[in-house]
Amino acid sequence: MDIVKICPELGIVMDVDSGLIAEVREDIVMVDLNPVREKVEELEKLAKAFENSLDPRNPPLKTYPGREGVYSIGGIFQGVFFGFWITMAITLLVIILLITLYPNLLY
């Protein structure tokens, strides 16, 4: 929000963004909200990227082109990884149970 003083003696200024001409008043405080607007736009962009990350067909925010579907591939690998280790743990428990119930299977 830039202000140009048209007539400093009379206290007349013009807002450059809107072209509004007004009188300067001592009881009004003017605040530049452009830095706040920039931060809000950045937060909106990050919130949109977070929302897009919930859909596995969308690419991440800062990534190279052609990375569509990376979330779905990651989900598949995560399921395979945990499924493998859970299956191994169940198999180990079954083997331990069989050995304790039927010790003659070892000989």
Phi and psi in degrees as GROMACS dihedral restraints (atoms count N, CA, C in turn):
[ dihedral_restraints ]
;  ai    aj    ak    al  type     phi  dphi    fc
    3     4     5     6     1   -98.6    20    10
    4     5     6     7     1   140.7    20    10
    6     7     8     9     1  -123.6    20    10
    7     8     9    10     1   134.2    20    10
    9    10    11    12     1  -110.6    20    10
   10    11    12    13     1   129.3    20    10
   12    13    14    15     1   -81.5    20    10
   13    14    15    16     1   114.3    20    10
   15    16    17    18     1   -81.2    20    10
   16    17    18    19     1   -49.7    20    10
   18    19    20    21     1  -138.1    20    10
   19    20    21    22     1    95.5    20    10
   21    22    23    24     1   -62.9    20    10
   22    23    24    25     1   -29.4    20    10
   24    25    26    27     1   -66.0    20    10
   25    26    27    28     1   -38.9    20    10
   27    28    29    30     1   -93.0    20    10
   28    29    30    31     1   -11.0    20    10
   30    31    32    33     1    76.6    20    10
   31    32    33    34     1    40.1    20    10
   33    34    35    36     1  -106.3    20    10
   34    35    36    37     1   128.7    20    10
   36    37    38    39     1  -129.9    20    10
   37    38    39    40     1   162.8    20    10
   39    40    41    42     1  -128.2    20    10
   40    41    42    43     1   133.1    20    10
   42    43    44    45     1   -81.3    20    10
   43    44    45    46     1   122.7    20    10
   45    46    47    48     1   -69.1    20    10
   46    47    48    49     1   -37.2    20    10
   48    49    50    51     1   -67.2    20    10
   49    50    51    52     1   -45.0    20    10
   51    52    53    54     1  -101.7    20    10
   52    53    54    55     1   -16.6    20    10
   54    55    56    57     1    78.8    20    10
   55    56    57    58     1    14.1    20    10
   57    58    59    60     1   -80.7    20    10
   58    59    60    61     1   131.4    20    10
   60    61    62    63     1  -104.4    20    10
   61    62    63    64     1   130.6    20    10
   63    64    65    66     1  -146.9    20    10
   64    65    66    67     1   171.5    20    10
   66    67    68    69     1   -94.1    20    10
   67    68    69    70     1   141.0    20    10
   69    70    71    72     1   -77.0    20    10
   70    71    72    73     1   131.7    20    10
   72    73    74    75     1  -123.4    20    10
   73    74    75    76     1   143.4    20    10
   75    76    77    78     1   -82.0    20    10
   76    77    78    79     1   -18.5    20    10
   78    79    80    81     1   -91.3    20    10
   79    80    81    82     1     0.5    20    10
   81    82    83    84     1  -114.6    20    10
   82    83    84    85     1   131.2    20    10
   84    85    86    87     1  -101.6    20    10
   85    86    87    88     1   130.2    20    10
   87    88    89    90     1  -104.5    20    10
   88    89    90    91     1   132.7    20    10
   90    91    92    93     1  -123.3    20    10
   91    92    93    94     1   135.1    20    10
   93    94    95    96     1   -84.4    20    10
   94    95    96    97     1   116.8    20    10
   96    97    98    99     1   -99.7    20    10
   97    98    99   100     1     7.3    20    10
   99   100   101   102     1   -62.6    20    10
  100   101   102   103     1   -42.2    20    10
  102   103   104   105     1   -63.3    20    10
  103   104   105   106     1   -36.1    20    10
  105   106   107   108     1   -67.0    20    10
  106   107   108   109     1   -41.0    20    10
  108   109   110   111     1   -62.2    20    10
  109   110   111   112     1   -39.7    20    10
  111   112   113   114     1   -63.5    20    10
  112   113   114   115     1   -42.4    20    10
  114   115   116   117     1   -66.0    20    10
  115   116   117   118     1   -38.8    20    10
  117   118   119   120     1   -65.4    20    10
  118   119   120   121     1   -40.8    20    10
  120   121   122   123     1   -63.7    20    10
  121   122   123   124     1   -38.3    20    10
  123   124   125   126     1   -65.4    20    10
  124   125   126   127     1   -42.3    20    10
  126   127   128   129     1   -65.1    20    10
  127   128   129   130     1   -37.1    20    10
  129   130   131   132     1   -63.7    20    10
  130   131   132   133     1   -39.3    20    10
  132   133   134   135     1   -65.3    20    10
  133   134   135   136     1   -41.8    20    10
  135   136   137   138     1   -67.4    20    10
  136   137   138   139     1   -38.4    20    10
  138   139   140   141     1   -65.5    20    10
  139   140   141   142     1   -38.6    20    10
  141   142   143   144     1   -65.1    20    10
  142   143   144   145     1   -39.4    20    10
  144   145   146   147     1   -65.6    20    10
  145   146   147   148     1   -39.0    20    10
  147   148   149   150     1   -65.2    20    10
  148   149   150   151     1   -40.3    20    10
  150   151   152   153     1   -65.2    20    10
  151   152   153   154     1   -39.5    20    10
  153   154   155   156     1   -68.4    20    10
  154   155   156   157     1   -26.6    20    10
  156   157   158   159     1   -70.2    20    10
  157   158   159   160     1   -17.9    20    10
  159   160   161   162     1   -74.8    20    10
  160   161   162   163     1   -20.1    20    10
  162   163   164   165     1   -99.3    20    10
  163   164   165   166     1   116.8    20    10
  165   166   167   168     1   -68.9    20    10
  166   167   168   169     1    -8.9    20    10
  168   169   170   171     1   -81.8    20    10
  169   170   171   172     1   -16.6    20    10
  171   172   173   174     1   -88.8    20    10
  172   173   174   175     1   147.0    20    10
  174   175   176   177     1   -79.5    20    10
  175   176   177   178     1   159.7    20    10
  177   178   179   180     1   -63.9    20    10
  178   179   180   181     1   168.5    20    10
  180   181   182   183     1   -64.9    20    10
  181   182   183   184     1   -59.2    20    10
  183   184   185   186     1  -106.7    20    10
  184   185   186   187     1    90.9    20    10
  186   187   188   189     1  -147.3    20    10
  187   188   189   190     1   168.9    20    10
  189   190   191   192     1   -77.3    20    10
  190   191   192   193     1   156.5    20    10
  192   193   194   195     1   -64.0    20    10
  193   194   195   196     1   151.1    20    10
  195   196   197   198     1    85.4    20    10
  196   197   198   199     1    17.2    20    10
  198   199   200   201     1  -103.2    20    10
  199   200   201   202     1    23.5    20    10
  201   202   203   204     1   -64.5    20    10
  202   203   204   205     1   140.7    20    10
  204   205   206   207     1    85.7    20    10
  205   206   207   208     1     8.6    20    10
  207   208   209   210     1   -67.2    20    10
  208   209   210   211     1   -31.8    20    10
  210   211   212   213     1   -69.4    20    10
  211   212   213   214     1   -37.8    20    10
  213   214   215   216     1   -69.6    20    10
  214   215   216   217     1   -37.7    20    10
  216   217   218   219     1   -65.6    20    10
  217   218   219   220     1   -41.3    20    10
  219   220   221   222     1   -62.6    20    10
  220   221   222   223     1   -38.1    20    10
  222   223   224   225     1   -65.2    20    10
  223   224   225   226     1   -38.8    20    10
  225   226   227   228     1   -64.8    20    10
  226   227   228   229     1   -46.8    20    10
  228   229   230   231     1   -64.1    20    10
  229   230   231   232     1   -35.9    20    10
  231   232   233   234     1   -65.3    20    10
  232   233   234   235     1   -43.4    20    10
  234   235   236   237     1   -63.3    20    10
  235   236   237   238     1   -41.4    20    10
  237   238   239   240     1   -65.6    20    10
  238   239   240   241     1   -42.6    20    10
  240   241   242   243     1   -61.3    20    10
  241   242   243   244     1   -53.2    20    10
  243   244   245   246     1   -69.4    20    10
  244   245   246   247     1   -34.2    20    10
  246   247   248   249     1   -62.9    20    10
  247   248   249   250     1   -40.2    20    10
  249   250   251   252     1   -61.9    20    10
  250   251   252   253     1   -48.0    20    10
  252   253   254   255     1   -71.3    20    10
  253   254   255   256     1   -33.8    20    10
  255   256   257   258     1   -67.6    20    10
  256   257   258   259     1   -40.4    20    10
  258   259   260   261     1   -64.1    20    10
  259   260   261   262     1   -40.2    20    10
  261   262   263   264     1   -64.0    20    10
  262   263   264   265     1   -39.3    20    10
  264   265   266   267     1   -67.4    20    10
  265   266   267   268     1   -41.8    20    10
  267   268   269   270     1   -65.7    20    10
  268   269   270   271     1   -41.1    20    10
  270   271   272   273     1   -62.7    20    10
  271   272   273   274     1   -41.9    20    10
  273   274   275   276     1   -63.2    20    10
  274   275   276   277     1   -42.1    20    10
  276   277   278   279     1   -63.6    20    10
  277   278   279   280     1   -38.9    20    10
  279   280   281   282     1   -65.7    20    10
  280   281   282   283     1   -42.0    20    10
  282   283   284   285     1   -63.8    20    10
  283   284   285   286     1   -44.7    20    10
  285   286   287   288     1   -62.2    20    10
  286   287   288   289     1   -41.2    20    10
  288   289   290   291     1   -64.6    20    10
  289   290   291   292     1   -41.8    20    10
  291   292   293   294     1   -65.5    20    10
  292   293   294   295     1   -38.5    20    10
  294   295   296   297     1   -67.4    20    10
  295   296   297   298     1   -40.1    20    10
  297   298   299   300     1   -72.0    20    10
  298   299   300   301     1   -34.1    20    10
  300   301   302   303     1   -79.9    20    10
  301   302   303   304     1   -39.3    20    10
  303   304   305   306     1  -125.2    20    10
  304   305   306   307     1    80.8    20    10
  306   307   308   309     1   -68.8    20    10
  307   308   309   310     1   -19.1    20    10
  309   310   311   312     1   -75.7    20    10
  310   311   312   313     1    -4.8    20    10
  312   313   314   315     1   -72.2    20    10
  313   314   315   316     1   -18.4    20    10
  315   316   317   318     1   -75.8    20    10
  316   317   318   319     1   -24.7    20    10
